[in-house]
Amino acid sequence: MDHKILLSESDIPKKWYNIAADLPTPMLPPLTADGTPISPESLAPVFPMNLIEQEVSTERWIDIPEEVLDILYRWRPAPLRRATYLEKYLDTPAKIYYKDESVSPPGSHKPNTSVPQAWYNKQFGIERMTTETGAGQWGSALSFACSLVGIECRVFMVRISFDQKPFRKIMMQIWGGNCVASPSTETAAGRQVLDANPDTPGSLGIAISEAIEAAVSDQSGKTRYGLGSVLNHVMLHQSIIGLEAKKQLEMVGEGLPDVVIGCAGGGSNFAGLAFPFTQDKINGADIEIIPVEPTACPTLTKGPFSYDYGDIACMTPLMPMHSLGHSFIPEPIHAGGLRYHGMSPLVCQCVVEGLHTPQALDQMECYESALLWARTEGSICAPETSHAIAAAIREAKKAKEEGKEKTIIFTYSGHGLMDMTGYDAYLSGKLSEYHLPDEEIARAEECLKNHPQAEQRKTGKW
Ligand SMILES: *Cc1c(COP(=O)(O)O)cnc(C)c1O
């Protein structure tokens, strides 16, 4: 039995998969504040046109440029591993596979999109990218990519993480990135929040507002903004995870998996693995596909499906998605990457259609699973990743109860070696269960009620 299943470099996928081509009903368009569909041109101050083309594309397959592949080879193809020691511990008939995205230099799946984003920006003549970061994963991934393609990078980092995770800030500096705590005094959006609430822990929504403002206000026209998740072109770039995984499962004689799992913050590592398998599900395969989120930020399981902004200052278009409201400021739970108020519209459409069935898990169960993982498989996972592991453990236990030899696969989205503060809090008994109270859902509904209605398009097949 193989513990790790490796592809040779020549087997790397040469095209990304775009699920927009296969959705049973077409996506709702993003809207401007007055409710009209946005034109691609209106996004031009924010993103380079070559990425906007990918954002709105409905082509099923899109070529990965040779030069992008040349950078991805530094760590890709990523290993598919089998969690045999965990399987033994659980005494389950299930086979648990995981796609190990922790092997990239910044330690997560995020460079799968930061590299092409930096590359397309450079191709378009852009000299500087701005962005936001939560736990610091995306900021470090974009700093890494910008240094490799040779452009500048400026990162607005959510205050709470800036304080809790100083090491990621240093990683950004090592790769030449420039990192400031958000809200900052450098932008109008940041100053406004600080005036109202000087002690705010910040949020991804606030940091996004600042990063977009910093990009569009550069009079030279040589600055653009990059987003690490949520958008269609990010899901596209991440599809390399699932495309590789499919080949690897075939190599060990597995057909399609029974269960596909990923933790979901903005949806990208989940979608990266899940969308190529979702195509099979659309075409008739029987696969359970589960995005997993924290009970502290239950966007897909409790957030209304509505048009909402991606940021607190309402600078992004209105996107059709499940949302806890763009003014949502989450509790400072330790899985910083899973605290966003919204979710990828493509993932949300799959949930509306019934192709994906989301779950919300509490952080105590997730840390307990992370410890079991470290003591069986050996590696220390990111707090975000622990949500996928906890869900995989639940599924493996269920398979035992049912006496079924199921094949489970999940994205191991990143390592946790920079996240010792969270582990320390857990080990010293400082963490507790936290379920978002119902008043907060009511507050979300209030925040969303004046936005355009998002039609629930559903064929009823799933
Ligand atoms: C950023 C991050 C996530 C959450 O982002 P998604 O876009 O939902 O994938 C999950 N795990 C790790 C390790 C991350 O860095």
PDBQT file of the ligand as one rigid body, heavy atoms in Angstrom, charges set to zero:
ROOT
HETATM    1  C1  LIG A 501      -6.249  30.859   3.591  1.00  0.00    +0.000 C 
HETATM    2  C2  LIG A 501      -6.313  29.493   4.102  1.00  0.00    +0.000 A 
HETATM    3  C3  LIG A 501      -7.536  28.796   4.160  1.00  0.00    +0.000 A 
HETATM    4  C4  LIG A 501      -8.859  29.419   3.819  1.00  0.00    +0.000 C 
HETATM    5  O1  LIG A 501      -8.979  29.962   2.544  1.00  0.00    +0.000 OA
HETATM    6  P1  LIG A 501      -9.792  29.273   1.387  1.00  0.00    +0.000 P 
HETATM    7  O2  LIG A 501      -9.839  30.262   0.289  1.00  0.00    +0.000 OA
HETATM    8  O3  LIG A 501     -11.149  28.938   1.921  1.00  0.00    +0.000 OA
HETATM    9  O4  LIG A 501      -9.045  28.051   1.005  1.00  0.00    +0.000 OA
HETATM   10  C5  LIG A 501      -7.509  27.485   4.590  1.00  0.00    +0.000 A 
HETATM   11  N1  LIG A 501      -6.377  26.881   4.965  1.00  0.00    +0.000 NA
HETATM   12  C6  LIG A 501      -5.183  27.517   4.917  1.00  0.00    +0.000 A 
HETATM   13  C7  LIG A 501      -3.946  26.796   5.356  1.00  0.00    +0.000 C 
HETATM   14  C8  LIG A 501      -5.119  28.838   4.483  1.00  0.00    +0.000 A 
HETATM   15  O5  LIG A 501      -3.952  29.453   4.427  1.00  0.00    +0.000 OA
ENDROOT
TORSDOF 0
